[in-house]
Amino acid sequence: MFETLTKGFRAAKNRLAGVAELSEENIEAALRDVRLSLLEADVELGVVKRFLATVKEKSLGEVVQTHVKAGGKKLKVGPAEHFIRICQEELTAMMSAEGEPFELKARPQVTGVMMVGLQGSGKTTTAAKLARFFQKKDRKVLLVAADVQRPGAIEQLQTLGEQIDVPVFAIPGGQPVDICAKAMGEAKKLKCDTIIYDTAGRLAIDEPLMKELAEIKGRTKADNVYLVVDAMIGQDAVKTAATFHERLSLTGVVLTKLDGDARGGAALSIKQVTGAPVRFVGTGETIDRLEEFRPDGMASRILGMGDIVGLMKDFEEVVDEQKAEEDAKRMLEGRFTLHDFLEQIRTLQQMGPLQQLFEKLPFFADSVPEGFNVDEGELKRAEAIVSSMTKRERRDPEIFGKEPSRVTRVAKGCGRAPKDVVDLLQRFMFMRQMMGNIGQQAGMLSKIPGMKQAAMARRLNDMVKTGGLEANPMMAGLADQLLEAAVAEGPAGLFGARGAAAAGRRKPVSKAKRKDKRKQQKQARRKSRK
């Protein structure tokens, strides 16, 4: 997502790396990279000019602090970091809007939400996603099938409603305005407190469509009017939003198919050009893939710095906190089993596409080669292998060493080669041993409820920073192996996001350093034999 924009800002940052101060000359060179990426991303020209002018003005007037305090520690920063900070502030301001993304009336009053847009933008699916979103906020929702223009629209909404257990109100052969007007009575009858109207669209904006939508809004007195637009159509999405906002006074815009948009021009332009802010984004086909639009998180992702807040929201959606504590405890005690691993795989799969999750990790974009993509099939292959094992094998993976014939049976059961099974087992055993060693040394912090994961992460960081890994010959070079596994093998190489996060925080290690470490390992092994 947003590869085009991220590439330009990364080039600008690299151009400023090593300069002693921000001057008009080097700022202009950096802004040239940014300008090209913004235009290539289909950002509206006027928006590009205003953004570049503001960034240049603030950068030239900036007093660069070479040291700043963060978390009680002094950190060294340079002109490149100040330039990126200014860009982040301006990107956030471009996309920000006042007020809440939606207005919900207090019960027993009924809140009305109108979904409008052109055909093919994903309006009906988004209506169901929004219904699911409000369900999670303990609202009782009624979906209204008012799109009588498109064949199959009513049946599609009814099917989606069944999936999320939300009632759908429809009058076959009825008029859209009448259907929406009568929906209020149905909502009161079913004791629903939120109504979502899925209105008709057209292939292009026309006057009959606008008159119909204006009449529906007047009859229903809808509190929220959301325009659904396809993010991949770029500036056409901006023009569509401007027309709808002029006639209907939109509450906000929902950008769909954002996960397939490498440019991101619509996300940056809509608020600036139309005045209608982006409120939600669709990032997948499943019903749960709708997120509140967070300008600060989006700006951070565009700059390649990830979105840790968004990542934690994803975790909270699917992870049971108490169970996560128990899993972490077993992991730190070295009692983590393949059954636990299988559950973690399935949890990650519920959180959406892995590429999107990894992109939310801080500085993930700077830690892997350009064009790197997470292999979505890696987790499925690992899941297939573990699923082919018996309960005893998952609980006690050491049994494969005692009875090698089990490897062949598992490989046949999942349609993989025996080598794939062996590789998975080796990586699992390595990970379990590593976590067990960390747990033994995590100190009292690991015994405090809610701090077990923090203890584990802190121990990893401490070992990386202080070189403590080299003190143990068995664990020497661990940080390098983590990083190499993250880049070479994808998520399954590290068994989850924690390993990837640890790898993402480290810079690539040079060949010379790896060679030096291998030499140290050999010397340490020779000493241990004496």
N, C-alpha and C positions, 0 to 999 in steps of 0.2 A: 504494500500500500504506500502511495506517495513516493515511489522510488525516484521519479523525475525531480521533485522538489528537494528531497533529501540529498541527492547527488550534487545539486547546485550549492547548497549550504555547506556541504562537506568540503567541496572544492574551495569555497571562500575561506573556510576555517584553515584549511591546509596552506592556503596562500599567505595567510597572516601569521602562520606559525613561525616563530623565531624573530619576528620584527620587534624592535625595541619600543616603538610608539605608533599610535594611530595617526597617520598623516593623510592629507587629501589624496595623495598619489596612491598609497596602498589600499585605502578604503575604496577608491574608485575601481581599482583592479578587482577587489573582492566583490563589490556590488555588480560588476560585469558578469561574474559567474552566477550570482543570484538572479540578475535580470533575465539571463538566458533560460534558466530553469523555470522561472515564473511564467515567462511567455510560452515556453514549451509545454508547461502544465496547463495551458489554456486559461490562465488568470486574466481577467479583464484588464485592458491596457491602462485605463485610468487608475485602477487599484494598484497596479504595478508601479506607476509613476509616483503615486502618493507614498507608498510603502518605502521605496528607495530614497525619496527625498527626506522622509522622516528619519530613517536609519542613518543616513549620511549626516544630517544636522546634529543628531544626538551623539554620534560617534566622534565628530570633530570637536564637540564641546565637552567631551567626557574627560574627567581627570582619572587616569588609570591608576588604581591601587594595586601595587604588586603583591600585597599580602592581605588576605581577608580572614575573618574569624568565622568558623562554622563548627558547631557542636563543641565549643570550647577549645578548638585546635586552630592553629594558624595554617592556612593553605596558601601556596604560591599560585598566583594567576597571572596571565599575560594579556596583551591586547586582543589576541584571538578569542579568548574566553569572554572578554568584555563586549566584543562585537557580537558574538552569538547571544549573549544575554540581552542585548538591545534588540536583536532580531526576534528573540522569543517574546519579549514584552510587546513588541509591535504586532507580531502574528496573533498573540492572544487578544490584544485590543481589537484587531480587525474582525475577529469572529465572536467576540463577547456581546452579550445582550443583557439588559436589565430585566429583573423580574424572574418568576419561576417559569419552567418550561411548560407547565400546564396549570390550569385553574380547576380545583376540585371543590365543589360545594359541600358543606357539612350535611350529613344525613339528617332527616330523610329526603332532603332536596336531591333532585336528579341533575347530574352534570352531563351536558351534551358535547360530543366531540364529532366534528365533521371532517371526513377525509375527502380531499379533492385532488384532481390531477388528470393528466392525459392517460390514454390507454397505453398499456405496456410499461408503466412506471413501477408496477408492483403495489398498487393501491390496496387491492383486496387482501393480499398476503400481509401487508403492513397493518391493515385494520385488525387482523387476527393477532398479529404480534403485539400491537398496542393493547388489545384486550388482555393478553397474557401478562403484559407489563403491569396493568392496573390490578389484575388478579393478585399479583405478588404484594400489592399494597392494600390487600384486604378489601378491595372493591368488588361488588357484584355487578357484572357487566352484561349488557344486552347488545348484540350485534344486529344491525339493521341492513338488510339486503335491498338497497335502493338503486342498484345498477341494473336497470332492465334493458340497457342498450347492448351490452356484450353478451353473446351466447355463452352459457355456462357459468356466468359470474355468480348467480344465486347459488347454484349447486356447489361451486368452489367454496363459497363462504360457509355454507352449511357443513361441508366436509371439514373445514378448518375449525369450525365451532365445536364439532364433535370431538376433535382431537384434544381440545383444551377445556372441554366440558362447559362451554358458554352457549346459552340459547341464542338462536338466530330468528329474527322476526322478518317474515317475507309475505307478500301478497302477490301471487302469480297473476300477471296481466294487469297489475295496478300501476298507477302513475307515481313517479318518484316523490313528488311533493306530498301526495296523500299518504304514501307509505310512511314517510318520515313523520308526518303529523300524527298518525295513529300509533306510532311506536311508543309515545309517551304513556298512553293508556296501558299498553302491554308491559312496559317497564314497572309501572305501579302495581299491576296485577302480579308480576313475578317478584316484586320487592327488590328490583334492581336499582342501584344508585348511580350508574354510569351507562350512557348510551353512546355507541359509536356508529355513526352513519357512513356506510360505504356507498358513496354517490357514483353516478355515471361519469365516464370520461369520453373523450373524443380523440381522434387521431391528430387533430390540431385544434387550437382555440377558436371557437366561433361564438357568435352572439346568443344563439339558442341555449348553448351550454351555460354561459355566464348568467343568463336570465333565470334558468332553472336553479342553479346553485344559489343565487341571491334570494330566490323565493324560499328555498329550503331553509336557508339561514334565518330569514325573517319569520317563518312559521314555527321553527323549532327553538329559536333564540339560543342557538348553540353557543356555549361558553368558549370553546376552542375550535379553531379552524386550521387544520394542518394541510399543507400542500405536499404531496408525495412526488418527488422528482428523481429521475435516474442520474446518479452522479457521473456516469460515464459519458453523458452527452455534453459535458463541459459548459461552454458559454450559452448554449441553447437552454440549459437548465436555469441559468440566470435570467434570460429573457422571459421564460415561462413564469418564473417566480415573480418577476416585476409586474406582469399583466394580471396575474391572479391576486397579488397583493393590492393592486390599485382598485380592483372591483370588490374584493371580499375582506380586506383588512385582515390578513393572515395573522394567526397567533404565532405560527412558526412553520418551518420547513423540515420535512423528513427526507434525508438523502439515502436512497437505496443503492444497493450494489457497490457500496464503497470499498468492499474488499477486492473488487475487480478493477478498481480505478487506480492506475499507476500515476496519474497526473495530479488530481486533487484541486484543480482550478475552481470547481464549483464551490467547494467547502470554503475557500478563501474569498470568493467574489460575492456570493449571494447577499450576505449581510451588508456589505459595503455599497452594493449597487441598488438593492431593493429596499433595504431597511427591515426586511423580514429575516429574523435570525434562524439559524439551523438549530433545531431542538433535539432531534433524534437522528441516529444513523443506523442503517441496516447493514450488517456485515456478514450475512450468510442466509441460507435458504430455510433453516429450521426456525420454528416458532419462537425460540428463545433468543435468537440473534438480533435483538434490537437494544441499542444502548442510548442512554442520555448523552447528548453531545456535550463534551467538556472542552472548551476552547484551550485551556492551559495544557491538558493532556494531548490534544491534537497538535498544538504548536511544538510540544516537546518531541512528539513522534516525527514530525516533519523535519526537525533538526537532528534526528538520529539519536536522541537521548532517551528514547523509550517512554513508557507511561506506567510507572509502578503503581499509582493509585488505581488506574484502570485494571491492571493485572490483579490487584488485591480484590477488586469488586468481582472479577471473574471467579476467583477462588471462593469468595464468600457465597456465590450463587450455588455452587455444587459441593462444597466441602463441609462435612460435619466437624465442628471445632473440637468436640470431645474425642471423636475418633482419631482426628489428626494428632491430638496430643498423645493418645495411646500408641499410634503408629510410630511417632517420633521417639517415644520412650523405648519401644522394642528395637527400633533401628539403632539407637545409641547404645543399647545393651547387646547388640549383635544377634538379636533374636528375630530379625526381619526375615520373613519367608517369601517364597515365590507366590503364595496366595495373596499376601499383602501387596506384592509387586503388581499382580494382575489387577487388583482393585485400584491401584494408583494409575495404571494405564487407562482403565475405564473412566476414572475421574477426569484425567486430562482430555480424553476424547469428548466428554460432556462440555468442556470449556470452549470448544470450537476448534477451528483450524490451528494447527501447531505453529504455522508460520506467523500468524497474527499474535499468538501468545509470546513467541520469542521476540517479535519486533517490539513488544512492550517492555522487554528487559532493558534496563539502562545501558546505553552505549553498545547494544548488540550489533548495530549496524557498523560500528567501527571495529568490531572484533572478528568479523568474518570477511572473506573475500567478496568483492562486488559481484552481484548476481547469485550469491549463495541462496539456496532454497532448502528448507527443512523437508526431509523425505517423509511425507505423510504416511507412506506405507510401512515405515519402520516399526511404529507402534503396533500396527495390525499384524505384522509378521511375528513380533514378540508375543502378542496376545494369542495368536494361533498356536505357537509353540507351547506356551504355559498351559493353555486350555487342553492340550493333548496329553498332559501329564495327569497322573492319579493324585488323589489327595495326599497320599503318603509322600510322593515325589515332590510335591509343592512344599510340604512341611519339612522334608528332610532331603534337600538336594544333594547331600553327600552320598546318597545311595547310588547315584549315577556312577561314581568312581568305583564302588564295590561291584556293581552289576552293569557293565558297559552295554549289554544288550538292550537295556532300557532306552539308551540314546537312539538306537535304530528304530525301535518301536514308536517313540515319540515323533521322530522325523517322518516316518511313514504316515502317522496319524494326522500330521499338519501339512503334509506335502512339501516339506523342506528337506534340504540335505543334512546328514548327520553333523557336518561341520558347523552349520548354522545353530544347531542345538547346543553343541559344545561351546561355541563362541558366546552365546547368550548366558550359559551357565558360568563361564569364566568371568564375564563382566559382572554378573550378579554377585558371585563370591568375592570378587575384588571390592565391589561397592560395600558389601556387608562387613567385610573385614575392616575397611577404611572407617566406616561409621562406628563400628564397635570400638576401634582404637580411640577415636575422637571422644566417644561417650565416656571412656574410662578416665579421660584427662580433663573433662569439661568442668570439674569442680562443683561447688555447691550451687552454682547458678542453674545447672541442669535439673536440680531437684525442686526448684520453685515452679509452681503451677503457672503455665503460660509462657515460661522462659526456656523451655527445652530446645525449641528450634533456634532461639537466639544464641544459646550456648554453643550449639553445633556450628552455627554460622560464624560466631566470634572466634571459635577455635580454628576453623579453616583460615579465616583472615589472618589470625595471629601467626599461624604456621607459614603462610605465604610471605608475610611481611618480614618475619624475623629469620627466615631460612631454617626454621625448626624441622622442616621435612628432611633435610640432608642429615640430621643427627641420627636418624633411624635408617639403616641401609635398606630395609624392606620397603620403606615408604618414600625413599629418595626419588625425586623427580615426579612426585604425585601431581603437583600443580601443572607441570607440562603435559602429563598424560591427560589430565582433565581437559585442558584446552584443546589438545589434539583430537580427543574423542568428540568434543563438541563440534569441531569443524568437519572432521572426517566421517563421523558415524551418525550425527544428528542426535535427537533427543534420547533415543534408547541407549546410546553410548554412555550416557551419564545417568540413566534411569530417573528422568524427571527434570523439573525446572530448577531445582536447587543447584544441581551440578552445572547446568547451563548458565545460571546466574553467576556462579563462582568463576566459571570460565570467562564470562562476558566482562567481568571486572578486571581481567588481566590482559596485559599486552602480549602479543606473540613473542615467543622466545627464539632468539637467533640460533643458527646451527652451531656456532662456536660455543655458546653457553650450554647447549644440550650435550655437546661433545665433552665439555669440561665436567659436567655433572656425571656423565657416564664414567669418566675416569675416576671421579671421587667415589662413585659406587663400588667400582672394582677394588680400589684401595681399602675401602671400609670392609668389604667381604674378606679380603686377604687378612686384615687385622683380626676379624672375628674368628678365622680358622686357627690362628696361632694360639 
